[in-house]
Structure formats: structure tokens, C-alpha cells
């Protein structure tokens, strides 16, 4: 993979552009592509040294996507027509190679400044521009400022006592060293989210001993991985335009939808056969294609959980381990947390060299020079401790990247008493600022589809402003209040109801897309457009 050197910090007058985008993943590239087509001056600032977004720094063993290959790509025809995936669920390296294919096809690196970590951005009321500063002192001015850094770009490490006293190797999955050797080592994995599942099933057969520290069981689904061939993919490409349009019409951003029948309207035999078909299909199908009332009716949800549990227990031999991984009584509604996809995750726990510590019964007391001590006084000795403890999602990235309004208000100050946004993309008091896949955006869907729904809307809004001579676009406070009310109502109706501030839009993606386009079609209802000469239009 090519390495891109950084241009030296400039001492000249800062560049002035129509649009500056932060992040060179799918979202940022999609934005860049469309602004270039419209002839706008645009640049991406990317913290890393190459394309890929989160995939550039995701290097832990077994890292791969959990969306099927046809859906995990840009809908840009120039890109997909000559690309062929090798696996149904591509690994990290193949995704990175896909990004290089994007570059070979579109030549986007000419509009990207790499090794440019943005540390602050402030809006100028006088200029109607954003003043954006990177860690190396580069300053750029832009009419519009778009964050495309995703919801999980800042890793989270719990405040474990004495964590710095451990003398071995302690790493977070977000910062995995490329040449770290685990073979023959005593390894701990703390956490069983997506990265934890993938690391555990990848290294379980290599390590001398593996101890997994689990707080919440992951309702992992069978991936049913398989190789893909070029011939079948080429034949299916005639339907790709329809497939990508269909993805925007479904709840989860795939081309398939919920089964249009209630579970309670079926017989036990019909349910069992249907569940088996979904399980055999693999991937997300047991969640996305299930009965229409699985996520609205607790009794229906319980039956889906019972089937899932039976599949786990078929593979895990020890009854005590079965209860840890798939408790008889579900700890949370099935599908209310994003499940991971697994290949051999549950089989690993049949190995004699693998233990699981239930943190609900025995907490981590502290880290020691040789490992981890739990509340029962046991000292667990390790060579390597892997922290698969997730991310500061949604609002987390804003702790390092300071986004300030013209009066100096930080965006996190604005959200201190609750998150207020309009459409999960804009914020009152922060004109000409847009973000993607962040606070109050859809949170449980195919990432590329969600990104493109938001990207198209943002491109449309900015194009409307520029083509009509407006230099300032801002969401109204009233629109924020109305949208927050909708986010809270959807949270209350959901089986995945959050007891704290809901960080995502819990309606489905199709509903979200309709809402966004209704706003645009209604002359951007809830936004104020204005220009520096004083003309003002409330739309």
C-alpha cells in the first residue's frame, strides 16, 4: 500500500475552498466524488497516511466486515463495474485493496491531504467560513465543513485500577501492532463485542492459554462465510443499480427486508423451518429477514432468542459455559444490541486452553505487574492483554477534534444537557457544518448505504446554497427540538430502548431517508439560508 507524504505546514494565506471534508473512508470519498462532479473546490483532510478510514488502522487478527460483499461498497458505477470480491464477508486487507481500486479508478488522492489530523475548527461570522487547523499547524478556510469520521473513531478504555503497572504487552484492538506475535503466549481478551469475537476466534488455536473476560454475552450469528467467483458477480452486476436503490428502501440498508408476517400467525412447525432457513442463509438474515413483530413484541422476540440459544448450545459442550455464553434467561432483547457475525467463535470455548470469566459475578479488581487480579483474589497471569473494550461512540470523536461556534462554544458544551441536532447531520449555532454517521444518525444498518443516504442529502443542501448565492446555512432551534422529540419517541417504542441519552436514530433507514428528503422537498424546512450581503431567506 502506498504511503503519502505530508506537505509541509504553510505560512502563506490559508486556502479558501467551497468544502473541506474530514475523513477518507466511504463517507468522505462519496462526498468528494460528487463535489468534484459539480465543479466545487474541495479537499479531504485525513489523519492517516492512506485511504480506508477506520479500516486503515484496524489491524487486529480476524478483522473483517459484517455486511455482505455486494452491499459493502460504493454505489458509484465506475468503481463497482470492474471490482470483484473474493469472499462473501471480506477481510480487512481486501477492503484496503478495494480502496486502492477506488483510487486507481477515480484518482481521488490529488484532492486529499494525508497525515493531517484536524484538531480544531471554528466558524467565522464575519467571513461565513470555517477556519480549520490540523495538528501540524496547517490552516485552511472553507465555506462548508463536513465531518466524515464515523461513530467509532475514538477508542475507549475503562478506568481499570493500576493498568499501567502491567509489565507485559497491553493493547487496544484499535491500535494493534502489525507484527505482534501471539503464538504460544498467555493472552487475555477483555470484552466480547465485534472486535473481541473476531480476535478470540482467530487466536484461540494459536495461543498457549486464552482467558476471556465477558460482561455482556454477544448474540453472535453464524456468518456462513464462503468464497465468491468472478463469473457469478459479473452476471449479477446488471442488477446493481436496482440493488443499490432497493437498499435505501429497507430498514437495514440491505436489499432484503423483514418477512411480512407476524410470528404469532404461524404454527410451531412453520416457525422452526423458517428459522432454520434464515440461519442457513447466514449473516444478518436471522435479524433482518425475520418475522415483522420480532422487534416490537417481547414474546416473539423471546422465541427468536430461544432458537438462537439452541444453536449455541449445540456447539458448546459444557453446560456451565453454555449458560455464560447463552443464558437461559436473555440478559437483553434479541437484536437490541448489534450482534457480531462468527465463524468458529463458540467452538473456541470447547478448547481446554480457553477460560471465560463472567464479570457480572467476578469483577476485575486491578491490573498487576503480571496480569489481572479479579475480585475473588485470583491472580491471572498473562503475556499479552487485549482490550476489546470498544469506542466512545457518536459524540466521542468530538473530545479530540474541537468544533467551535463563532462565539467559542464547543459542540460538546452545546450537548452537555442533551444532544440536539436536526436530522442527525446538522446543529443549530454551528452554521455550514454537517456530519455523517454521528449523534442521532441511524445506528444499526449497513454502513455504506447509511453514509450515502446522508451524503446525498448534504451534497444537495450545499449545492442548493451555492447555486442560489447563499453563504450560510443553519438549522433552526425549533427543528432541533422537533427532531430530538422524534428520536426520543422512537427510543421509547423500541425493545432496544436506552435508559440514558439515545445516541442514534432508532427508526429504520427507509424511514430516516424519507424524512430527510421530505425536508429537502419542502424547500429545506427547518433551515435558514442567508448571504453576506444581508439577504435572508427562512426556508
PELINTA-V786619 format. One record per pair of residues at least 12 apart in sequence whose ideal C-beta (glycine too) atoms are under 10 Angstrom apart, sorted by the first residue. I is the first residue (numbers start at 1). GAP is how many residues later the second one is. Records with the same first field share a line. If there is no record, write none. Layout:
I: GAP + GAP
//
This chain:
1: 48 + 49 + 50 + 51 + 55 + 92 + 95 + 96 + 98 + 99
2: 47 + 48 + 49 + 98 + 101 + 107
3: 46 + 47 + 111 + 112
4: 42 + 44 + 45 + 46 + 47 + 105 + 108 + 109 + 110 + 111
5: 44 + 109 + 110
6: 43 + 107 + 108 + 109 + 110 + 128 + 130 + 132
7: 106 + 107 + 108 + 109 + 129 + 131
8: 128 + 129 + 130
9: 125 + 126 + 127 + 128 + 129 + 130
10: 127 + 128 + 129 + 130
11: 126 + 128
12: 127
13: 126 + 128
14: 115 + 117 + 118 + 119 + 124 + 125 + 126 + 127 + 128
15: 26 + 28 + 98 + 117 + 123 + 124 + 125 + 126 + 127
16: 25 + 111 + 113 + 124 + 125 + 126 + 127
17: 18 + 23 + 24 + 25 + 26 + 94 + 112 + 113 + 115 + 123 + 124 + 125 + 126 + 127 + 128
18: 17 + 20 + 21 + 22 + 23 + 24 + 25 + 124 + 125 + 126 + 444 + 447 + 448
19: 12 + 13 + 16 + 19 + 21 + 22 + 23 + 24 + 25 + 111 + 123 + 124 + 125 + 126 + 127 + 413 + 415 + 439 + 440 + 443 + 447
20: 21 + 22 + 23 + 24 + 25 + 93 + 98 + 101 + 109 + 110 + 112 + 120 + 121 + 122 + 123 + 124 + 125 + 126 + 127
21: 14 + 21 + 22 + 23 + 24 + 25 + 90 + 91 + 121 + 123 + 124 + 125 + 126 + 127 + 128 + 413 + 415 + 434 + 437
22: 22 + 23 + 24 + 25 + 94 + 95 + 96 + 99 + 110 + 112 + 123 + 124 + 125 + 126 + 127 + 131 + 375 + 379 + 381 + 413
23: 21 + 22 + 23 + 24 + 25 + 30 + 31 + 95 + 123 + 124 + 125 + 126 + 127 + 130 + 374 + 412 + 413 + 414
24: 20 + 21 + 22 + 23 + 24 + 26 + 27 + 28 + 29 + 32 + 75 + 78 + 79 + 84 + 85 + 87 + 88 + 89 + 90 + 124 + 125
25: 19 + 21 + 23 + 26 + 27 + 28 + 29 + 30 + 31 + 74 + 123 + 124 + 125 + 128 + 411 + 412 + 422 + 423 + 426
26: 25 + 26 + 27 + 28 + 29 + 46 + 47 + 48 + 69 + 72 + 73 + 76 + 122 + 124 + 410 + 411 + 421 + 422 + 423 + 424 + 425 + 426 + 429
27: 26 + 119 + 120 + 121 + 122 + 123 + 408 + 409 + 410 + 420 + 421 + 423 + 424 + 425 + 427 + 428 + 431
28: 16 + 17 + 18 + 23 + 25 + 80 + 84 + 118 + 119 + 120 + 121 + 122 + 408 + 423 + 427
29: 15 + 22 + 23 + 24 + 45 + 47 + 50 + 70 + 73 + 74 + 77 + 79 + 82 + 83 + 119 + 422 + 426
30: 44 + 45 + 46 + 118 + 406 + 418 + 421 + 422 + 424 + 425 + 426 + 428 + 429
31: 13 + 115 + 117 + 403 + 405 + 420 + 421 + 423 + 424 + 425 + 427 + 428 + 431
32: 12 + 74 + 76 + 79 + 80 + 114 + 116 + 423
33: 41 + 43 + 45 + 46 + 69 + 73 + 75 + 78 + 422 + 426
34: 42 + 418 + 421 + 422 + 424 + 425 + 426 + 428 + 429
35: 76 + 109 + 111 + 423 + 424 + 427 + 428 + 431
36: 70 + 71 + 72 + 74 + 75
37: 422
38: 421 + 424 + 425 + 428 + 429
39: 427
40: 103 + 104 + 419 + 422 + 423 + 426
41: 70 + 101 + 102
42: 69 + 70 + 100 + 102 + 104
43: 67 + 68 + 69 + 70 + 73 + 89 + 97 + 99
44: 64 + 65 + 67 + 68 + 69 + 70 + 72 + 102 + 104
45: 67 + 68 + 69 + 70 + 71 + 72 + 73 + 76 + 87 + 89 + 93 + 95 + 97
46: 63 + 66 + 67 + 68 + 69 + 70 + 71 + 72 + 102 + 103
47: 67 + 68 + 69 + 70 + 71 + 72 + 87 + 88 + 102 + 106 + 353 + 354
48: 66 + 67 + 68 + 69
49: 65 + 66
50: 46 + 49 + 50 + 53 + 59 + 62 + 64 + 65
51: 45 + 47 + 48 + 49 + 51 + 52 + 57 + 58 + 61 + 63
52: 40 + 43 + 44 + 45 + 46 + 47 + 48 + 50
53: 42 + 46 + 95 + 96 + 97 + 100 + 394 + 398
54: 38 + 41 + 95 + 96 + 97 + 98 + 99 + 120 + 337 + 393
55: 35 + 37 + 38 + 39 + 40 + 41 + 43 + 44
56: 36 + 39 + 40 + 43
57: 96 + 98 + 117 + 118 + 119
58: 34 + 37 + 38 + 115 + 116 + 117 + 118 + 137 + 140
59: 33 + 34 + 37 + 114 + 115 + 116 + 117 + 118 + 119 + 120 + 121
60: 32 + 111 + 112 + 113 + 114 + 115 + 116 + 117 + 120 + 135 + 136 + 138 + 139 + 142 + 143 + 326 + 328
61: 31 + 112 + 115 + 119 + 121 + 134 + 137 + 138 + 139 + 140 + 141 + 142 + 145 + 325
62: 29 + 30 + 133 + 135 + 136 + 137 + 138 + 139 + 140 + 141 + 142 + 280 + 281 + 282 + 283
63: 28 + 29 + 30 + 32 + 110 + 113 + 131 + 132 + 135 + 136 + 139
64: 23 + 25 + 26 + 27 + 28 + 29 + 30 + 31 + 134 + 138 + 159 + 161 + 277 + 279
65: 22 + 23 + 24 + 25 + 26 + 27 + 29 + 30 + 276 + 381 + 382 + 383
66: 23 + 128 + 131 + 132 + 155 + 157 + 217 + 218 + 272 + 273 + 274 + 275 + 276 + 380 + 381
67: 22 + 23 + 185 + 186 + 187 + 216 + 217 + 274 + 378 + 379 + 380 + 381 + 382
68: 17 + 19 + 20 + 21 + 22 + 155 + 160 + 186 + 187 + 188 + 214 + 215 + 216 + 217 + 273 + 378
69: 14 + 15 + 16 + 17 + 18 + 19 + 20 + 21 + 25 + 26 + 29 + 159 + 164
70: 15 + 18 + 158 + 163 + 166 + 167 + 169 + 170 + 173 + 174 + 177 + 184 + 185
71: 172 + 173 + 176 + 181 + 182 + 183 + 184 + 185 + 212 + 213 + 375 + 376 + 377 + 378
72: 13 + 17 + 18 + 23 + 26 + 374 + 375 + 376 + 377
73: 12 + 17 + 22 + 25 + 28 + 29 + 167 + 171 + 375
74: 24 + 28 + 31 + 32 + 170 + 374 + 377 + 378 + 381
75: 165 + 166 + 168 + 169 + 170 + 172 + 173 + 373 + 374 + 377 + 381
76: 26 + 29 + 30 + 168 + 376
77: 160 + 163 + 164 + 167
78: 24 + 27 + 28
79: 19 + 22 + 23 + 25 + 26 + 27
80: 18 + 21 + 22 + 25 + 153 + 157 + 160 + 161 + 164
81: 24 + 153 + 156 + 159
82: 19 + 22 + 23 + 152 + 155
83: 14 + 15 + 18 + 19 + 22 + 150 + 154
84: 17 + 144 + 145 + 146 + 147 + 148 + 149 + 150 + 153
85: 13 + 142 + 143 + 144 + 145 + 148
86: 141 + 142 + 143 + 144 + 147
87: 138 + 139 + 140 + 141
88: 135 + 136 + 137 + 138 + 139 + 140 + 194 + 195
89: 134 + 135 + 136 + 137 + 139 + 193 + 194 + 252 + 254
90: 138
91: 107 + 134
92: 106
113: 21 + 23 + 25 + 27
115: 19 + 20 + 21 + 23
116: 16 + 18 + 19 + 20 + 22 + 24
117: 17 + 18 + 19 + 21 + 283 + 284
118: 14 + 15 + 16 + 17 + 20 + 22 + 27 + 29 + 31 + 282 + 283 + 284 + 285
119: 13 + 14 + 15 + 16 + 17 + 18 + 281 + 282 + 283
120: 12 + 13 + 14 + 15 + 19 + 280 + 281 + 282 + 283 + 284 + 290
121: 12 + 19 + 21 + 24 + 26 + 280 + 281 + 282 + 283 + 290 + 309 + 312
122: 23 + 280 + 281 + 282 + 283 + 284 + 285 + 286 + 288
123: 22 + 280 + 281 + 282 + 283 + 284 + 306 + 307 + 308 + 309 + 310 + 349 + 351
124: 17 + 282 + 307 + 308
125: 280 + 281 + 282 + 306 + 347
126: 280 + 406
127: 14 + 16 + 279 + 344 + 405
128: 15 + 16 + 278 + 303 + 304 + 342 + 343 + 344 + 345 + 402 + 403 + 404
129: 12 + 13 + 14 + 15 + 16 + 302 + 303 + 342 + 343
130: 12 + 13 + 14 + 15 + 16 + 273 + 274 + 300 + 301 + 302 + 303
131: 14 + 273
132: 13 + 269 + 271
133: 269
135: 265
142: 290
143: 289 + 319 + 322 + 323 + 327 + 328 + 329 + 330
144: 287 + 288 + 289 + 290 + 314 + 317 + 318 + 321 + 322 + 327 + 328 + 329
145: 258 + 285 + 286 + 287 + 288 + 289 + 290
146: 279 + 286 + 287 + 288 + 289 + 290 + 308 + 309 + 312 + 313 + 316
147: 250 + 251 + 254 + 256 + 278 + 286 + 287 + 288 + 289 + 290 + 291
148: 286 + 287 + 288 + 289 + 290 + 303 + 306 + 307 + 310
149: 248 + 249 + 252 + 286 + 287 + 288 + 289
150: 241 + 243 + 244 + 247 + 285 + 286 + 287 + 288 + 297 + 301
151: 240 + 241 + 242 + 243 + 244 + 245 + 246 + 284 + 285 + 286 + 287 + 288 + 290 + 292 + 296 + 352 + 353
152: 22 + 42 + 238 + 239 + 240 + 241 + 242 + 244 + 245 + 285
153: 21 + 238 + 239 + 240 + 243 + 244 + 247 + 248 + 284 + 285
154: 20 + 237 + 238 + 239 + 241 + 242 + 243 + 244 + 245 + 246 + 247
155: 17 + 18 + 19 + 20 + 40 + 232 + 234 + 235 + 236 + 237 + 241
156: 16 + 18 + 35 + 231 + 233 + 234 + 235 + 236 + 237 + 240
157: 13 + 15 + 17 + 33 + 230 + 232 + 233 + 235
158: 32 + 33 + 57 + 206 + 229 + 231 + 232
160: 30 + 204 + 205 + 206 + 207 + 212 + 225 + 227 + 229
161: 203 + 204 + 205 + 206 + 207 + 212
162: 203 + 204 + 205 + 206 + 207 + 210 + 211
163: 201 + 203 + 204 + 209 + 222 + 224
164: 203
165: 201 + 202 + 203 + 204 + 205
166: 22 + 200 + 201 + 202 + 203 + 204 + 205 + 206 + 216 + 218 + 219
167: 200 + 201 + 202 + 203 + 204 + 216
168: 17 + 18 + 19 + 20 + 199 + 201 + 202 + 203 + 213 + 214 + 215 + 216 + 217
169: 13 + 16 + 18 + 213 + 214 + 215 + 216 + 217
170: 18 + 20 + 197 + 212 + 214 + 215 + 216 + 217
171: 213 + 214 + 215 + 216 + 217
172: 18 + 19 + 23 + 213 + 214 + 215 + 216 + 217 + 218 + 219
173: 16 + 18 + 20 + 21 + 22 + 23 + 25 + 26 + 213 + 214 + 215 + 216 + 217 + 218
174: 21 + 213 + 214 + 215 + 216 + 217
175: 212
176: 19 + 23 + 210
180: 204 + 206
181: 25 + 203
182: 17 + 20 + 21 + 24 + 25 + 26 + 28 + 201 + 202 + 204
183: 20 + 22 + 23 + 24 + 25
184: 22 + 23 + 24 + 25 + 199
185: 18 + 21 + 22 + 23 + 24 + 25 + 197 + 198 + 199
186: 21 + 22 + 23 + 24 + 25 + 167 + 184 + 185 + 194 + 195 + 196 + 197 + 198 + 199
187: 12 + 13 + 16 + 17 + 19 + 20 + 21 + 22 + 23 + 24 + 25 + 166 + 195 + 196 + 197 + 198 + 199
188: 19 + 21 + 22 + 23 + 24 + 25 + 167 + 169 + 176 + 183 + 184 + 192 + 193 + 194 + 195 + 196 + 197 + 198 + 199
189: 14 + 15 + 18 + 21 + 22 + 23 + 24 + 25 + 167 + 195 + 196 + 197 + 198 + 199
190: 21 + 22 + 23 + 24 + 25 + 167 + 169 + 174 + 182 + 195 + 196 + 197 + 198 + 199
191: 21 + 22 + 23 + 24 + 25 + 27 + 168 + 195 + 196 + 197 + 198 + 199
192: 20 + 21 + 22 + 23 + 24 + 25 + 26 + 28 + 133 + 148 + 153 + 164 + 196
193: 22 + 23 + 25 + 144 + 145 + 147 + 195 + 196 + 197 + 198
194: 24 + 26 + 144 + 145 + 146 + 147 + 194 + 196
195: 145 + 191 + 192 + 193 + 194 + 195 + 196
196: 16 + 17 + 18 + 22 + 144 + 149 + 190 + 191 + 192 + 193 + 194
197: 15 + 21 + 23 + 142 + 143 + 144 + 145 + 146 + 148 + 149 + 151 + 191
198: 142 + 143 + 144 + 145 + 147 + 190
199: 13 + 187 + 189
200: 12 + 14 + 18 + 142 + 144 + 145 + 146 + 148 + 149 + 154 + 156 + 186 + 188
201: 19 + 22 + 139 + 141 + 142 + 143 + 144 + 145 + 146 + 147 + 148
202: 141 + 142 + 143 + 146
203: 145 + 181 + 183
204: 140 + 141 + 143 + 144 + 145 + 146 + 147 + 149 + 150
205: 139 + 142 + 143 + 146 + 148 + 149
207: 144 + 146 + 147 + 176 + 177
208: 145 + 175
209: 142 + 143 + 144 + 145 + 146 + 171 + 172 + 173 + 174
210: 138 + 139 + 141 + 143 + 144 + 145 + 146 + 172 + 176
211: 142 + 143 + 144 + 145 + 146 + 160 + 161 + 169 + 170 + 171 + 174
212: 112 + 113 + 136 + 137 + 142 + 143 + 144 + 145 + 146 + 174 + 176
213: 142 + 143 + 144 + 145 + 146 + 149 + 150 + 151 + 159 + 161 + 167 + 172 + 173 + 174 + 175 + 176
214: 110 + 111 + 142 + 143 + 144 + 145 + 146
215: 116 + 142 + 143 + 144 + 145 + 148 + 149 + 174
216: 115 + 116 + 121 + 143 + 144
217: 92 + 95 + 106 + 107 + 108 + 109 + 110 + 113 + 114 + 115 + 120 + 139 + 141 + 143
218: 107 + 108 + 119 + 120 + 121 + 122 + 124 + 127
219: 67 + 68 + 85 + 86 + 89 + 90 + 93 + 106 + 107 + 111 + 112 + 113 + 114 + 115 + 116 + 117 + 118 + 119 + 120 + 121
220: 88 + 92 + 105 + 106 + 119 + 120 + 121 + 122 + 123 + 125 + 126
221: 57 + 58 + 61 + 62 + 63 + 64 + 65 + 66 + 87 + 90 + 114 + 118 + 119 + 120 + 121
222: 57 + 58 + 59 + 60 + 61 + 63 + 64 + 86 + 89 + 90 + 93 + 119 + 120 + 121 + 123 + 124
223: 59 + 60 + 61 + 117 + 118 + 119 + 120 + 121 + 122
224: 55 + 56 + 57 + 58 + 59 + 61 + 117 + 119
225: 57 + 58 + 116 + 117 + 118
226: 56
239: 16
242: 13
243: 12
244: 204 + 205 + 208
246: 203
247: 198 + 199 + 201 + 202 + 203 + 205 + 206 + 262 + 263
248: 201 + 202 + 204 + 205 + 208 + 261 + 262 + 264 + 265 + 266 + 269
249: 260 + 261 + 264 + 265
250: 38 + 195 + 196 + 199 + 258 + 259 + 260
251: 37 + 44 + 191 + 193 + 194 + 256 + 257 + 258 + 259 + 260 + 261
252: 32 + 35 + 36 + 37 + 190 + 192 + 193 + 194 + 197 + 198 + 256 + 257 + 258
253: 35 + 189 + 191 + 192 + 193 + 194 + 195 + 196 + 197 + 198 + 199 + 200 + 255 + 256 + 257 + 260
254: 29 + 30 + 31 + 34 + 35 + 191 + 192 + 195 + 255
255: 191 + 194
256: 25 + 27 + 28 + 29 + 32 + 33
257: 31 + 32 + 35 + 251 + 253
258: 29 + 30 + 31 + 32 + 33 + 34 + 35 + 36 + 37 + 250
259: 15 + 19 + 29 + 30 + 31 + 32 + 33 + 34 + 35
260: 31 + 32
261: 13 + 30 + 31 + 32
262: 29 + 30 + 31 + 32 + 34 + 35 + 38
263: 12 + 27 + 28 + 29 + 30 + 31 + 34 + 36 + 37 + 38 + 40 + 41
264: 27 + 29 + 33 + 35 + 36 + 39
265: 26 + 27 + 28
266: 25 + 34 + 37
268: 35
271: 20 + 29 + 32 + 33 + 36
272: 31 + 35 + 38
274: 15 + 16 + 17 + 33
275: 15 + 16 + 28 + 29 + 31 + 32 + 33 + 35 + 36
276: 31 + 35
277: 12
278: 12 + 13 + 26 + 29
279: 28 + 29 + 32
282: 59
283: 58
284: 51 + 54 + 55 + 57 + 161 + 162
286: 18 + 21 + 22 + 25 + 48 + 49 + 53
287: 17 + 21 + 47 + 48 + 51 + 52 + 157
288: 47 + 157 + 158
290: 14 + 17 + 44 + 45
291: 12 + 13
294: 39 + 40 + 41 + 201
295: 38 + 39 + 40 + 41 + 199 + 200 + 201 + 211 + 213
296: 197 + 198 + 199
297: 198
298: 32 + 35 + 36 + 197
300: 34 + 195
301: 29 + 32 + 33 + 34 + 35 + 194
302: 27 + 28 + 31 + 32
303: 31
304: 26 + 29 + 30 + 31
305: 21 + 22 + 24 + 25 + 26 + 27 + 28 + 29 + 30
306: 20 + 22 + 24 + 28
307: 27
308: 18 + 22 + 26 + 27 + 31
309: 13 + 14 + 16 + 17 + 18 + 19 + 21 + 25
310: 16
311: 15 + 35
312: 13 + 14 + 30 + 33 + 34 + 37
313: 12 + 13 + 15 + 33
314: 32
315: 29 + 30 + 31 + 32 + 34 + 35
316: 30 + 31 + 32 + 33 + 34
317: 30 + 32 + 33
318: 31 + 32 + 38
320: 36 + 38
321: 25 + 28 + 29 + 33 + 34 + 35
322: 24 + 27
323: 35
324: 25 + 32 + 33 + 34 + 36 + 37
325: 20 + 21 + 24 + 31 + 33
326: 20
327: 31
331: 29
332: 163 + 164
333: 161 + 162 + 163 + 164
334: 161 + 162
335: 109 + 160 + 161
336: 108 + 158 + 159 + 160 + 161 + 162 + 170
337: 107 + 159
338: 105 + 106 + 107 + 158
355: 25
357: 15 + 17 + 19 + 21 + 23
359: 15 + 16
361: 13 + 14 + 15
362: 12 + 13 + 14 + 15 + 16
363: 12 + 13
364: 16
365: 12 + 13 + 14
367: 15 + 18
368: 12 + 13 + 14
369: 12
370: 12 + 13
371: 12 + 13 + 14
372: 13
393: 45 + 46 + 50 + 110 + 111
394: 25 + 30 + 41 + 43 + 44 + 45 + 46 + 47 + 49 + 107 + 108 + 109 + 110
395: 16 + 17 + 20 + 24 + 43 + 44 + 106 + 108
396: 16 + 42 + 43 + 107
397: 38 + 41 + 42
398: 12 + 13 + 14 + 16 + 17 + 37 + 40 + 41
399: 13
403: 24 + 27 + 30 + 32
404: 26
405: 22 + 23 + 24 + 25 + 26 + 28
406: 23 + 24 + 25
407: 22
409: 20 + 21
411: 16 + 18 + 19 + 22 + 24 + 28
414: 13 + 14 + 15 + 16 + 66
415: 12 + 24 + 86
417: 84
418: 66 + 70 + 83
419: 19 + 20 + 21 + 61 + 65 + 68 + 82 + 83 + 84
420: 19 + 20 + 55 + 57 + 59 + 60 + 61 + 63 + 64 + 67
421: 14 + 17 + 18 + 19 + 20 + 54 + 58 + 59 + 62 + 63 + 66 + 84
422: 18 + 52 + 53 + 54 + 55 + 56 + 57 + 58 + 59 + 60 + 61 + 62 + 97 + 103 + 104 + 105
423: 17 + 18 + 31 + 34 + 35 + 38 + 52 + 56 + 57 + 60 + 63 + 82 + 89 + 92 + 93 + 96 + 97 + 103 + 104
424: 12 + 13 + 14 + 15 + 16 + 17 + 18 + 19 + 30 + 59 + 63 + 79 + 80 + 81 + 88 + 91 + 92
425: 12 + 13 + 14 + 15 + 16 + 29 + 30 + 32 + 33 + 36 + 50 + 58 + 91
426: 31 + 32 + 35 + 47 + 48 + 49 + 50 + 53 + 54 + 57 + 100 + 101
427: 12 + 13 + 47 + 48 + 53
428: 46 + 47 + 48 + 49 + 50 + 51 + 52 + 53 + 98 + 99 + 100
429: 45 + 46 + 48 + 51
430: 44 + 45
431: 40 + 41 + 42 + 43 + 44 + 96 + 97 + 98 + 99
432: 30 + 33 + 38 + 39 + 40 + 41 + 42
433: 40 + 41 + 42
434: 20 + 21 + 23 + 24 + 25 + 27 + 28 + 39 + 41
435: 19 + 23
436: 14 + 15 + 16 + 17 + 18 + 19 + 21 + 22
437: 13 + 14 + 17 + 18 + 67
438: 16 + 65 + 66
439: 48 + 62 + 63 + 64 + 65 + 66
440: 40 + 43 + 44 + 46 + 47 + 61 + 62 + 63 + 64 + 65 + 66
441: 12 + 13 + 62 + 63 + 64 + 71
442: 12 + 62 + 63 + 64 + 65 + 66 + 67 + 68 + 69 + 70 + 71
443: 53 + 59 + 60 + 61 + 62 + 63
444: 52 + 60 + 61 + 62 + 64 + 65
445: 59 + 60 + 63 + 64 + 65 + 67
446: 63
449: 60 + 64
450: 55 + 59 + 62 + 63
452: 61
453: 56 + 57 + 59 + 60 + 63 + 64
454: 58 + 59 + 62
456: 57 + 60 + 61 + 64
457: 56 + 59 + 60 + 62 + 63 + 67
458: 58
460: 56 + 57 + 60 + 64
461: 12 + 55 + 58 + 59 + 63 + 66 + 68
464: 56 + 59 + 60 + 63 + 65 + 75
465: 59 + 62 + 64 + 65 + 66
468: 61 + 63 + 67 + 69
469: 60 + 62 + 63 + 64 + 66
470: 58 + 59 + 60 + 61 + 62 + 65 + 66 + 67 + 69
471: 58 + 59 + 60 + 61 + 62 + 64
472: 56 + 57 + 58 + 59 + 60 + 64
473: 51 + 54 + 55 + 56 + 57 + 66
474: 53 + 54 + 55 + 56
475: 49 + 51 + 52 + 53
476: 49 + 50 + 51 + 52 + 62 + 63
477: 49
478: 48
479: 40 + 45 + 46 + 47 + 48 + 49
480: 46
482: 43 + 44
483: 22 + 32 + 36 + 43
484: 18
486: 19 + 20 + 21 + 25 + 26 + 29
487: 14 + 15 + 16 + 17 + 18 + 19 + 20
488: 13 + 14 + 18
489: 17 + 18
490: 12 + 14 + 15 + 16 + 17 + 18 + 21 + 22
491: 12 + 13 + 14 + 15 + 16
492: 14
493: 13 + 14
494: 12 + 13
519: 20
522: 17
523: 14 + 15 + 16
524: 13 + 14 + 15
525: 13 + 14
526: 12 + 13
527: 12
//
